[in-house]
Amino acid sequence: MDLSDGTAERIVTVFGGTGFLGRRLVQSLLEKKLR
């Protein structure tokens, strides 16, 4: 996997994703992915 071109898929695990901070973190990660 060559990370230098920026197209590599990334997998992120968020524990506590239903709490206040978790929801904000997941939303932020999704927004960055969609750019």
All heavy atoms as atom14 arrays in JSON, in Angstrom:
{
  "sequence": "MDLSDGTAERIVTVFGGTGFLGRRLVQSLLEKKLR",
  "atom14_mask": [
    [1, 1, 1, 1, 1, 1, 1, 1, 0, 0, 0, 0, 0, 0],
    [1, 1, 1, 1, 1, 1, 1, 1, 0, 0, 0, 0, 0, 0],
    [1, 1, 1, 1, 1, 1, 1, 1, 0, 0, 0, 0, 0, 0],
    [1, 1, 1, 1, 1, 1, 0, 0, 0, 0, 0, 0, 0, 0],
    [1, 1, 1, 1, 1, 1, 1, 1, 0, 0, 0, 0, 0, 0],
    [1, 1, 1, 1, 0, 0, 0, 0, 0, 0, 0, 0, 0, 0],
    [1, 1, 1, 1, 1, 1, 1, 0, 0, 0, 0, 0, 0, 0],
    [1, 1, 1, 1, 1, 0, 0, 0, 0, 0, 0, 0, 0, 0],
    [1, 1, 1, 1, 1, 1, 1, 1, 1, 0, 0, 0, 0, 0],
    [1, 1, 1, 1, 1, 1, 1, 1, 1, 1, 1, 0, 0, 0],
    [1, 1, 1, 1, 1, 1, 1, 1, 0, 0, 0, 0, 0, 0],
    [1, 1, 1, 1, 1, 1, 1, 0, 0, 0, 0, 0, 0, 0],
    [1, 1, 1, 1, 1, 1, 1, 0, 0, 0, 0, 0, 0, 0],
    [1, 1, 1, 1, 1, 1, 1, 0, 0, 0, 0, 0, 0, 0],
    [1, 1, 1, 1, 1, 1, 1, 1, 1, 1, 1, 0, 0, 0],
    [1, 1, 1, 1, 0, 0, 0, 0, 0, 0, 0, 0, 0, 0],
    [1, 1, 1, 1, 0, 0, 0, 0, 0, 0, 0, 0, 0, 0],
    [1, 1, 1, 1, 1, 1, 1, 0, 0, 0, 0, 0, 0, 0],
    [1, 1, 1, 1, 0, 0, 0, 0, 0, 0, 0, 0, 0, 0],
    [1, 1, 1, 1, 1, 1, 1, 1, 1, 1, 1, 0, 0, 0],
    [1, 1, 1, 1, 1, 1, 1, 1, 0, 0, 0, 0, 0, 0],
    [1, 1, 1, 1, 0, 0, 0, 0, 0, 0, 0, 0, 0, 0],
    [1, 1, 1, 1, 1, 1, 1, 1, 1, 1, 1, 0, 0, 0],
    [1, 1, 1, 1, 1, 1, 1, 1, 1, 1, 1, 0, 0, 0],
    [1, 1, 1, 1, 1, 1, 1, 1, 0, 0, 0, 0, 0, 0],
    [1, 1, 1, 1, 1, 1, 1, 0, 0, 0, 0, 0, 0, 0],
    [1, 1, 1, 1, 1, 1, 1, 1, 1, 0, 0, 0, 0, 0],
    [1, 1, 1, 1, 1, 1, 0, 0, 0, 0, 0, 0, 0, 0],
    [1, 1, 1, 1, 1, 1, 1, 1, 0, 0, 0, 0, 0, 0],
    [1, 1, 1, 1, 1, 1, 1, 1, 0, 0, 0, 0, 0, 0],
    [1, 1, 1, 1, 1, 1, 1, 1, 1, 0, 0, 0, 0, 0],
    [1, 1, 1, 1, 1, 1, 1, 1, 1, 0, 0, 0, 0, 0],
    [1, 1, 1, 1, 1, 1, 1, 1, 1, 0, 0, 0, 0, 0],
    [1, 1, 1, 1, 1, 1, 1, 1, 0, 0, 0, 0, 0, 0],
    [1, 1, 1, 1, 1, 1, 1, 1, 1, 1, 1, 0, 0, 0]
  ],
  "atom14_positions": [
    [[0.85, -1.18, 0.0], [0.0, 0.0, 0.0], [0.89, 1.23, 0.0], [1.7, 1.43, 0.9], [-0.9, -0.03, 1.24], [-1.7, 1.21, 1.4], [-3.02, 1.16, 2.65], [-2.39, 0.17, 3.94], [0.0, 0.0, 0.0], [0.0, 0.0, 0.0], [0.0, 0.0, 0.0], [0.0, 0.0, 0.0], [0.0, 0.0, 0.0], [0.0, 0.0, 0.0]],
    [[0.75, 2.06, -1.01], [1.54, 3.28, -1.15], [0.74, 4.45, -0.61], [-0.29, 4.82, -1.17], [1.91, 3.49, -2.61], [2.77, 4.72, -2.81], [3.31, 5.23, -1.81], [2.9, 5.16, -3.96], [0.0, 0.0, 0.0], [0.0, 0.0, 0.0], [0.0, 0.0, 0.0], [0.0, 0.0, 0.0], [0.0, 0.0, 0.0], [0.0, 0.0, 0.0]],
    [[1.17, 5.04, 0.49], [0.45, 6.16, 1.11], [0.84, 7.51, 0.53], [0.24, 8.52, 0.85], [0.7, 6.17, 2.62], [0.23, 4.92, 3.37], [0.6, 5.04, 4.83], [-1.25, 4.71, 3.22], [0.0, 0.0, 0.0], [0.0, 0.0, 0.0], [0.0, 0.0, 0.0], [0.0, 0.0, 0.0], [0.0, 0.0, 0.0], [0.0, 0.0, 0.0]],
    [[1.85, 7.55, -0.34], [2.36, 8.83, -0.82], [1.39, 9.57, -1.74], [1.45, 10.78, -1.84], [3.69, 8.62, -1.55], [3.49, 7.8, -2.69], [0.0, 0.0, 0.0], [0.0, 0.0, 0.0], [0.0, 0.0, 0.0], [0.0, 0.0, 0.0], [0.0, 0.0, 0.0], [0.0, 0.0, 0.0], [0.0, 0.0, 0.0], [0.0, 0.0, 0.0]],
    [[0.46, 8.86, -2.4], [-0.45, 9.55, -3.31], [-1.72, 10.02, -2.62], [-2.54, 10.69, -3.22], [-0.78, 8.68, -4.51], [-1.54, 7.42, -4.15], [-1.78, 7.18, -2.95], [-1.91, 6.68, -5.07], [0.0, 0.0, 0.0], [0.0, 0.0, 0.0], [0.0, 0.0, 0.0], [0.0, 0.0, 0.0], [0.0, 0.0, 0.0], [0.0, 0.0, 0.0]],
    [[-1.93, 9.67, -1.36], [-3.09, 10.15, -0.59], [-4.39, 9.45, -0.9], [-5.44, 9.89, -0.45], [0.0, 0.0, 0.0], [0.0, 0.0, 0.0], [0.0, 0.0, 0.0], [0.0, 0.0, 0.0], [0.0, 0.0, 0.0], [0.0, 0.0, 0.0], [0.0, 0.0, 0.0], [0.0, 0.0, 0.0], [0.0, 0.0, 0.0], [0.0, 0.0, 0.0]],
    [[-4.37, 8.35, -1.67], [-5.61, 7.68, -2.03], [-5.86, 6.41, -1.23], [-6.84, 5.73, -1.46], [-5.62, 7.32, -3.53], [-4.52, 6.45, -3.79], [-5.55, 8.56, -4.4], [0.0, 0.0, 0.0], [0.0, 0.0, 0.0], [0.0, 0.0, 0.0], [0.0, 0.0, 0.0], [0.0, 0.0, 0.0], [0.0, 0.0, 0.0], [0.0, 0.0, 0.0]],
    [[-4.99, 6.1, -0.28], [-5.15, 4.88, 0.5], [-6.38, 4.99, 1.4], [-6.67, 6.05, 1.95], [-3.91, 4.64, 1.35], [0.0, 0.0, 0.0], [0.0, 0.0, 0.0], [0.0, 0.0, 0.0], [0.0, 0.0, 0.0], [0.0, 0.0, 0.0], [0.0, 0.0, 0.0], [0.0, 0.0, 0.0], [0.0, 0.0, 0.0], [0.0, 0.0, 0.0]],
    [[-7.09, 3.89, 1.53], [-8.27, 3.85, 2.4], [-7.81, 3.74, 3.85], [-6.86, 3.03, 4.15], [-9.14, 2.66, 2.04], [-10.4, 2.58, 2.86], [-11.29, 1.44, 2.43], [-11.29, 1.11, 1.24], [-11.96, 0.89, 3.29], [0.0, 0.0, 0.0], [0.0, 0.0, 0.0], [0.0, 0.0, 0.0], [0.0, 0.0, 0.0], [0.0, 0.0, 0.0]],
    [[-8.51, 4.44, 4.72], [-8.18, 4.39, 6.14], [-9.37, 3.88, 6.91], [-10.5, 4.23, 6.63], [-7.79, 5.77, 6.65], [-6.54, 6.27, 5.99], [-6.18, 7.62, 6.48], [-5.02, 8.07, 5.72], [-4.58, 9.29, 5.72], [-5.19, 10.2, 6.44], [-3.54, 9.63, 5.02], [0.0, 0.0, 0.0], [0.0, 0.0, 0.0], [0.0, 0.0, 0.0]],
    [[-9.1, 3.04, 7.89], [-10.16, 2.51, 8.75], [-9.95, 3.09, 10.14], [-8.85, 3.05, 10.68], [-10.11, 0.97, 8.79], [-10.37, 0.42, 7.4], [-11.12, 0.44, 9.8], [-10.18, -1.07, 7.29], [0.0, 0.0, 0.0], [0.0, 0.0, 0.0], [0.0, 0.0, 0.0], [0.0, 0.0, 0.0], [0.0, 0.0, 0.0], [0.0, 0.0, 0.0]],
    [[-11.03, 3.64, 10.69], [-10.97, 4.26, 12.01], [-12.01, 3.61, 12.89], [-13.15, 3.42, 12.48], [-11.25, 5.78, 11.92], [-11.27, 6.41, 13.29], [-10.23, 6.45, 11.02], [0.0, 0.0, 0.0], [0.0, 0.0, 0.0], [0.0, 0.0, 0.0], [0.0, 0.0, 0.0], [0.0, 0.0, 0.0], [0.0, 0.0, 0.0], [0.0, 0.0, 0.0]],
    [[-11.63, 3.26, 14.12], [-12.57, 2.72, 15.1], [-12.76, 3.76, 16.19], [-11.79, 4.25, 16.76], [-12.03, 1.43, 15.72], [-11.8, 0.49, 14.67], [-13.01, 0.85, 16.72], [0.0, 0.0, 0.0], [0.0, 0.0, 0.0], [0.0, 0.0, 0.0], [0.0, 0.0, 0.0], [0.0, 0.0, 0.0], [0.0, 0.0, 0.0], [0.0, 0.0, 0.0]],
    [[-14.02, 4.1, 16.46], [-14.33, 5.09, 17.5], [-15.13, 4.38, 18.59], [-16.23, 3.9, 18.33], [-15.13, 6.28, 16.93], [-15.5, 7.26, 18.03], [-14.35, 6.97, 15.82], [0.0, 0.0, 0.0], [0.0, 0.0, 0.0], [0.0, 0.0, 0.0], [0.0, 0.0, 0.0], [0.0, 0.0, 0.0], [0.0, 0.0, 0.0], [0.0, 0.0, 0.0]],
    [[-14.58, 4.33, 19.79], [-15.29, 3.77, 20.93], [-16.02, 4.9, 21.63], [-15.48, 5.99, 21.78], [-14.31, 3.1, 21.91], [-13.63, 1.89, 21.33], [-12.38, 1.98, 20.77], [-14.28, 0.67, 21.33], [-11.76, 0.88, 20.22], [-13.67, -0.46, 20.78], [-12.41, -0.34, 20.24], [0.0, 0.0, 0.0], [0.0, 0.0, 0.0], [0.0, 0.0, 0.0]],
    [[-17.26, 4.67, 22.01], [-18.05, 5.72, 22.65], [-18.63, 6.68, 21.63], [-18.83, 7.85, 21.9], [0.0, 0.0, 0.0], [0.0, 0.0, 0.0], [0.0, 0.0, 0.0], [0.0, 0.0, 0.0], [0.0, 0.0, 0.0], [0.0, 0.0, 0.0], [0.0, 0.0, 0.0], [0.0, 0.0, 0.0], [0.0, 0.0, 0.0], [0.0, 0.0, 0.0]],
    [[-18.88, 6.18, 20.43], [-19.36, 7.02, 19.34], [-20.77, 7.55, 19.52], [-21.2, 8.39, 18.74], [0.0, 0.0, 0.0], [0.0, 0.0, 0.0], [0.0, 0.0, 0.0], [0.0, 0.0, 0.0], [0.0, 0.0, 0.0], [0.0, 0.0, 0.0], [0.0, 0.0, 0.0], [0.0, 0.0, 0.0], [0.0, 0.0, 0.0], [0.0, 0.0, 0.0]],
    [[-21.49, 7.11, 20.54], [-22.85, 7.61, 20.75], [-22.89, 8.76, 21.75], [-23.92, 9.39, 21.92], [-23.78, 6.49, 21.26], [-23.25, 5.98, 22.48], [-23.89, 5.37, 20.24], [0.0, 0.0, 0.0], [0.0, 0.0, 0.0], [0.0, 0.0, 0.0], [0.0, 0.0, 0.0], [0.0, 0.0, 0.0], [0.0, 0.0, 0.0], [0.0, 0.0, 0.0]],
    [[-21.78, 9.04, 22.4], [-21.73, 10.15, 23.35], [-21.54, 11.47, 22.63], [-21.4, 11.54, 21.41], [0.0, 0.0, 0.0], [0.0, 0.0, 0.0], [0.0, 0.0, 0.0], [0.0, 0.0, 0.0], [0.0, 0.0, 0.0], [0.0, 0.0, 0.0], [0.0, 0.0, 0.0], [0.0, 0.0, 0.0], [0.0, 0.0, 0.0], [0.0, 0.0, 0.0]],
    [[-21.51, 12.55, 23.41], [-21.39, 13.9, 22.84], [-20.13, 14.05, 22.0], [-20.18, 14.45, 20.84], [-21.41, 14.94, 23.97], [-21.2, 16.33, 23.49], [-22.21, 17.03, 22.86], [-19.97, 16.96, 23.67], [-22.01, 18.31, 22.41], [-19.76, 18.24, 23.22], [-20.79, 18.93, 22.59], [0.0, 0.0, 0.0], [0.0, 0.0, 0.0], [0.0, 0.0, 0.0]],
    [[-18.98, 13.74, 22.6], [-17.72, 13.89, 21.87], [-17.6, 12.89, 20.73], [-17.07, 13.22, 19.66], [-16.53, 13.75, 22.82], [-16.36, 14.87, 23.83], [-15.19, 14.57, 24.75], [-16.14, 16.19, 23.13], [0.0, 0.0, 0.0], [0.0, 0.0, 0.0], [0.0, 0.0, 0.0], [0.0, 0.0, 0.0], [0.0, 0.0, 0.0], [0.0, 0.0, 0.0]],
    [[-18.08, 11.68, 20.95], [-18.0, 10.66, 19.91], [-18.77, 11.05, 18.66], [-18.29, 10.88, 17.55], [0.0, 0.0, 0.0], [0.0, 0.0, 0.0], [0.0, 0.0, 0.0], [0.0, 0.0, 0.0], [0.0, 0.0, 0.0], [0.0, 0.0, 0.0], [0.0, 0.0, 0.0], [0.0, 0.0, 0.0], [0.0, 0.0, 0.0], [0.0, 0.0, 0.0]],
    [[-19.97, 11.59, 18.84], [-20.76, 12.03, 17.68], [-20.06, 13.14, 16.92], [-20.04, 13.15, 15.7], [-22.14, 12.5, 18.13], [-23.09, 11.35, 18.41], [-24.48, 11.85, 18.61], [-24.57, 12.67, 19.8], [-25.32, 12.4, 20.86], [-26.07, 11.34, 20.86], [-25.32, 13.19, 21.89], [0.0, 0.0, 0.0], [0.0, 0.0, 0.0], [0.0, 0.0, 0.0]],
    [[-19.48, 14.08, 17.65], [-18.77, 15.19, 17.0], [-17.53, 14.67, 16.25], [-17.23, 15.12, 15.16], [-18.4, 16.26, 18.01], [-19.63, 16.97, 18.55], [-19.26, 18.13, 19.43], [-18.41, 19.07, 18.75], [-18.79, 20.28, 18.35], [-20.01, 20.68, 18.57], [-17.94, 21.08, 17.74], [0.0, 0.0, 0.0], [0.0, 0.0, 0.0], [0.0, 0.0, 0.0]],
    [[-16.83, 13.73, 16.85], [-15.65, 13.16, 16.22], [-16.01, 12.42, 14.94], [-15.38, 12.61, 13.9], [-14.93, 12.23, 17.19], [-13.73, 11.47, 16.63], [-12.64, 12.43, 16.2], [-13.2, 10.49, 17.65], [0.0, 0.0, 0.0], [0.0, 0.0, 0.0], [0.0, 0.0, 0.0], [0.0, 0.0, 0.0], [0.0, 0.0, 0.0], [0.0, 0.0, 0.0]],
    [[-17.04, 11.59, 15.02], [-17.47, 10.83, 13.84], [-17.92, 11.78, 12.74], [-17.57, 11.6, 11.57], [-18.58, 9.82, 14.22], [-19.21, 9.21, 12.98], [-18.03, 8.74, 15.13], [0.0, 0.0, 0.0], [0.0, 0.0, 0.0], [0.0, 0.0, 0.0], [0.0, 0.0, 0.0], [0.0, 0.0, 0.0], [0.0, 0.0, 0.0], [0.0, 0.0, 0.0]],
    [[-18.68, 12.82, 13.08], [-19.13, 13.78, 12.08], [-17.95, 14.47, 11.42], [-17.91, 14.64, 10.2], [-20.05, 14.83, 12.72], [-20.66, 15.78, 11.73], [-21.55, 15.11, 10.72], [-22.3, 14.2, 11.04], [-21.48, 15.53, 9.49], [0.0, 0.0, 0.0], [0.0, 0.0, 0.0], [0.0, 0.0, 0.0], [0.0, 0.0, 0.0], [0.0, 0.0, 0.0]],
    [[-16.97, 14.85, 12.21], [-15.77, 15.49, 11.67], [-15.01, 14.57, 10.73], [-14.56, 14.98, 9.65], [-14.87, 15.94, 12.83], [-13.68, 16.5, 12.35], [0.0, 0.0, 0.0], [0.0, 0.0, 0.0], [0.0, 0.0, 0.0], [0.0, 0.0, 0.0], [0.0, 0.0, 0.0], [0.0, 0.0, 0.0], [0.0, 0.0, 0.0], [0.0, 0.0, 0.0]],
    [[-14.85, 13.31, 11.12], [-14.16, 12.35, 10.26], [-14.9, 12.13, 8.95], [-14.28, 12.05, 7.89], [-13.99, 11.02, 11.0], [-13.01, 11.02, 12.17], [-13.13, 9.73, 12.95], [-11.59, 11.23, 11.68], [0.0, 0.0, 0.0], [0.0, 0.0, 0.0], [0.0, 0.0, 0.0], [0.0, 0.0, 0.0], [0.0, 0.0, 0.0], [0.0, 0.0, 0.0]],
    [[-16.23, 12.06, 9.02], [-17.01, 11.89, 7.8], [-16.89, 13.08, 6.87], [-16.79, 12.93, 5.65], [-18.48, 11.63, 8.15], [-18.8, 10.25, 8.7], [-20.24, 10.22, 9.2], [-18.57, 9.19, 7.66], [0.0, 0.0, 0.0], [0.0, 0.0, 0.0], [0.0, 0.0, 0.0], [0.0, 0.0, 0.0], [0.0, 0.0, 0.0], [0.0, 0.0, 0.0]],
    [[-16.9, 14.27, 7.43], [-16.76, 15.48, 6.61], [-15.4, 15.51, 5.91], [-15.32, 15.87, 4.74], [-16.94, 16.73, 7.47], [-18.37, 16.95, 7.88], [-18.53, 18.08, 8.87], [-17.5, 18.73, 9.21], [-19.66, 18.31, 9.3], [0.0, 0.0, 0.0], [0.0, 0.0, 0.0], [0.0, 0.0, 0.0], [0.0, 0.0, 0.0], [0.0, 0.0, 0.0]],
    [[-14.36, 15.11, 6.62], [-13.01, 15.1, 6.01], [-12.94, 14.06, 4.9], [-12.28, 14.26, 3.89], [-11.96, 14.82, 7.06], [-11.74, 15.97, 7.99], [-10.67, 15.65, 9.01], [-10.57, 16.76, 10.03], [-9.61, 17.77, 9.67], [0.0, 0.0, 0.0], [0.0, 0.0, 0.0], [0.0, 0.0, 0.0], [0.0, 0.0, 0.0], [0.0, 0.0, 0.0]],
    [[-13.64, 12.93, 5.07], [-13.62, 11.87, 4.05], [-14.33, 12.34, 2.78], [-13.92, 12.0, 1.68], [-14.3, 10.61, 4.58], [-14.33, 9.5, 3.57], [-15.05, 8.3, 4.06], [-15.07, 7.27, 2.95], [-15.87, 6.12, 3.26], [0.0, 0.0, 0.0], [0.0, 0.0, 0.0], [0.0, 0.0, 0.0], [0.0, 0.0, 0.0], [0.0, 0.0, 0.0]],
    [[-15.38, 13.12, 2.93], [-16.19, 13.51, 1.78], [-15.58, 14.65, 0.99], [-16.06, 15.0, -0.07], [-17.6, 13.89, 2.25], [-18.38, 12.73, 2.87], [-19.73, 13.23, 3.39], [-18.58, 11.61, 1.88], [0.0, 0.0, 0.0], [0.0, 0.0, 0.0], [0.0, 0.0, 0.0], [0.0, 0.0, 0.0], [0.0, 0.0, 0.0], [0.0, 0.0, 0.0]],
    [[-14.51, 15.24, 1.46], [-13.87, 16.36, 0.74], [-13.07, 15.86, -0.42], [-12.57, 14.84, -0.51], [-12.95, 17.16, 1.65], [-13.72, 17.95, 2.65], [-12.78, 18.79, 3.43], [-13.46, 19.22, 4.63], [-12.88, 19.82, 5.63], [-11.6, 20.06, 5.59], [-13.55, 20.19, 6.67], [0.0, 0.0, 0.0], [0.0, 0.0, 0.0], [0.0, 0.0, 0.0]]
  ]
}
